[in-house]
Amino acid sequence: MSKIQKTWEHFGEENPYFAVVTLDQFEKENLSEDVLAEFFESGSRYTETVWKEIETNLVSDFRPKRSLDFGCGVGRLSIPIARRSGELVAVDISKRMLEEAERNAVKANVNNISFVQSDDNISRVSGKFDFIHSFIVIQHIDPSIGETIFEKMIEKLEDGGIGALHLTYDHPGKRSSVLKYNLYMKLPFVFSLRNLLLQKKQEPLIPVHTYDLNKIFRILQRNGCHKCFVRFSDHGHWGIHLFFLKDHEIIF
Ligand SMILES: C[S@@+](CC[C@H](N)C(=O)[O-])C[C@H]1O[C@@H](n2cnc3c(N)ncnc32)[C@H](O)[C@@H]1O
């Protein structure tokens, strides 16, 4: 098992909701039915916004037949996307996350989702999609692997299909916090020591990578995703949410 898979299996087992949305109320010991309702409500709101962006800027009345949610976690976004799709394939590197997502789908009475464990080539995912989606996932994958996954997903998109993929490209915070983050990434024992001193849980550090946007745009253009727009995101690291239509026509 790779180090990154071990990290996500750890969180899937120990603290899955907090690993997805790192707010104190989603820590395992704080979970209640009300807190979980709030957690899933955030997913519904997010999905509504994504649909609004797509229907305002790319296609009207968007109703995908087959959707892919890459890095599904506990199903926070897969469930509302599945409700708007004919069927959905939910993919994650962590078996524990997939199991929890499946339990949540049953609880939500959503039965058009299939669950697939990911690898570096998403080789277990077959067939084509008319919607590919990923949010706050690619940022955690080293670009040497993430760029391949990004392209494999786009290859699975049908002509006329829509993509909504999010990734990070910069870490502009205060110099001291950037230095601290880089130190923890390079020397994980320093991060463990910090957790010990601050009496925090001994949990692995979740990496956030920065992607080269030239490479990302090259992948989009060479795969015919010629109609594309961007919404920026800021979760400490700066990111882009890319929305695109696979349309091979070049008008300029
Ligand atoms: C921050 S969570 C986001 C979950 C979900 N997208 C959401 O917003 O609710 C990141 C998820 O990505 C998954 N993940 C990390 N690396 C992955 C990879 N290489 N392939 C597939 N999933 C991955 C993790 O297991 C975790 O469930």
The ligand as an SDF file (V2000), in Angstrom:
LIG
                    3D

 27 29  0  0  0  0  0  0  0  0999 V2000
  -10.8250   16.1450    1.1770 C   0  0  0  0  0  0  0  0  0  0  0  0
  -11.5860   14.6360    0.7060 S   0  0  0  0  0  0  0  0  0  0  0  0
  -12.8410   15.2290   -0.4220 C   0  0  0  0  0  0  0  0  0  0  0  0
  -14.0020   14.2770   -0.5930 C   0  0  0  0  0  0  0  0  0  0  0  0
  -15.1360   14.7800   -1.4900 C   0  0  0  0  0  0  0  0  0  0  0  0
  -14.6530   15.1720   -2.7920 N   0  0  0  0  0  0  0  0  0  0  0  0
  -15.8580   15.9320   -0.8330 C   0  0  0  0  0  0  0  0  0  0  0  0
  -15.5520   17.0920   -1.1370 O   0  0  0  0  0  0  0  0  0  0  0  0
  -16.7130   15.6700    0.0020 O   0  0  0  0  0  0  0  0  0  0  0  0
  -10.3810   13.9300   -0.3810 C   0  0  0  0  0  0  0  0  0  0  0  0
  -10.7210   12.5010   -0.8200 C   0  0  0  0  0  0  0  0  0  0  0  0
   -9.8500   12.1560   -1.8950 O   0  0  0  0  0  0  0  0  0  0  0  0
   -9.4560   10.8250   -1.7590 C   0  0  0  0  0  0  0  0  0  0  0  0
   -8.1910   10.6260   -2.4860 N   0  0  0  0  0  0  0  0  0  0  0  0
   -6.9600   11.0610   -2.1670 C   0  0  0  0  0  0  0  0  0  0  0  0
   -6.0540   10.6590   -3.0920 N   0  0  0  0  0  0  0  0  0  0  0  0
   -6.7510    9.9650   -4.0290 C   0  0  0  0  0  0  0  0  0  0  0  0
   -6.3870    9.2920   -5.2380 C   0  0  0  0  0  0  0  0  0  0  0  0
   -5.1230    9.2300   -5.6520 N   0  0  0  0  0  0  0  0  0  0  0  0
   -7.3480    8.6670   -5.9360 N   0  0  0  0  0  0  0  0  0  0  0  0
   -8.6500    8.7090   -5.5080 C   0  0  0  0  0  0  0  0  0  0  0  0
   -9.0460    9.3210   -4.3870 N   0  0  0  0  0  0  0  0  0  0  0  0
   -8.1160    9.9510   -3.6560 C   0  0  0  0  0  0  0  0  0  0  0  0
   -9.3240   10.6260   -0.2530 C   0  0  0  0  0  0  0  0  0  0  0  0
   -9.3750    9.2810    0.1300 O   0  0  0  0  0  0  0  0  0  0  0  0
  -10.5030   11.4450    0.2670 C   0  0  0  0  0  0  0  0  0  0  0  0
  -11.6560   10.6520    0.3950 O   0  0  0  0  0  0  0  0  0  0  0  0
  1  2  1  0
  2  3  1  0
  2 10  1  0
  3  4  1  0
  4  5  1  0
  5  6  1  0
  5  7  1  0
  7  8  2  0
  7  9  1  0
 10 11  1  0
 11 12  1  0
 11 26  1  0
 12 13  1  0
 13 14  1  0
 13 24  1  0
 14 15  1  0
 14 23  1  0
 15 16  2  0
 16 17  1  0
 17 18  1  0
 17 23  2  0
 18 19  1  0
 18 20  2  0
 20 21  1  0
 21 22  2  0
 22 23  1  0
 24 25  1  0
 24 26  1  0
 26 27  1  0
M  CHG  2   2   1   9  -1
M  END
$$$$
